[in-house]
Amino acid sequence: MRPPAQRGFGLDLVEREVSHNLLGHSQIDFTPQGLSVSIDFVARPDRGSLAIG
């Protein structure tokens, strides 16, 4: 998979939300095998819950 020619809304959204709302770090890589996304953050009880899906 090749990286997109230009950054789009989706990449910016993931990076911004992980950084600002989760106080974490995201790594997005486009590899020949496909898209790889890593998201690291510390779960904090005082920040509420995280609902996925």
Helices and strands as residue ranges (DSSP letters): H 9-21, E 25-31, E 34-40, G 45-47
